[in-house]
Amino acid sequence: MSFLTLDHLQKSFGDTKVVHDFDMRVEKGEFISFLGPSGCGKTTVLRMVAGFETPSAGRILIDGQDVTGLRPNQRQIGMVFQAYALFPNLTVADNVGFGLKVAGVPRAERGPRVAEMLDLIGLPQMGGRYPWQLSGGQQQRVALARALAPRPRVLLLDEPLSALDAKIRVSLRNQIREIQQQLGITTIFVTHDQEEALSISDRIVVMHRGVADQTGTPREIYNHPTTDFVANFVGTLNRFPAEVLDAATGRLRVGGTEIELGRPVGPGPLVLAARPEGLVLAETGIPAEVTGVEFLGSVQRLRARAAGQSIVMDRFNAPTAALPAPGETVHLCPLRSHWMVLAQPEAEIV
């Protein structure tokens, strides 16, 4: 039996339906990310789980208990917001212990629990400081400790890293994941950042127009998208219109070049697609004109035009390797295992 059940949730604001029949089962201790563009409904689902929005239809169950009609403070849920939402007039220790105080936990018990939480987030010496004396990353860690202090059954995080700079975001997301695994707490993390979702999730729910387009592990979402939206939204995707020459063997024509996939494909029309790392430079292949080269540290990125499309190819940095110059013609060869065959208009991995 799943620990958190979202049973056919729907939410409408007036005549506008923003969540359509959202159904999901989350196991105890899982880290689930809701990923999608602004307006896709991911935060609305999170707010329904938290109790800040009432579903228009459907149920929410936590550990077998129907909490759909309960107030937020009755659900045993910890919430971390995008804005830190710390009380500026309270010390760090008092902020962390606020939920315990509201719950009526005796002072003698609050102190050790607050100390435990401050140690957990790596700020054991900062209990006497005020929020304005902390960095943004430290404030967000305090907000996390405050959410965890009452020992919630479920932890909800609503884009908690979006206000931080890139380096701190990477460090803090890894710390959040480590703490989540250490405590074994069931967690839902809302983000529009693909790298965040791919790097720390057990499963990802890619949302689009109020529905879950695809749910799967990070590897499944990235390597085997099941809809055209997921294929394009998650990561970078090169797309080549393809003419089917032999559906049984997967022989296709792309920009005047014949490619054989060695597996059956649909009758068409089809789009042949690959991630940037699924292309390599070769003596023969799809001709492409180089339009730019970017050095990204560990990765060298080649931009080109091929078969009337803009193409991106990535390869690991090789200090002694020569790179083609803009305007030069190269040949792109697909790594067969990386190709995706997308039907029109919806994606379908063959």
Protein Blocks (a to p, Z undefined) as FASTA:
>chain_A
ZZbdcehiacdehjbcfbghiacdddehiacdddddehilmmmmmmmmnopaccfbdcdd
eehiacklpcfklnopacddfbloiafkbcfklmmmmmmmmnopafklmmmmmmmmmmmn
opaklmmpcfklpcfklmmmmmmmmmmmnopabdcdehkllmpcfklmmmmmmmmmmmmm
mnopacddddfbfklmmmmpfbdcddeehiafbgcdfklmmmmccbfklmmmnocddddd
dddfblmnopaceehiacdehiacdebjcdddddfklpccdfbdcddddfbdcdehjacc
ddddeehiacdddddddfkbccddehiacdddddfklpccdddfbdcdZZ
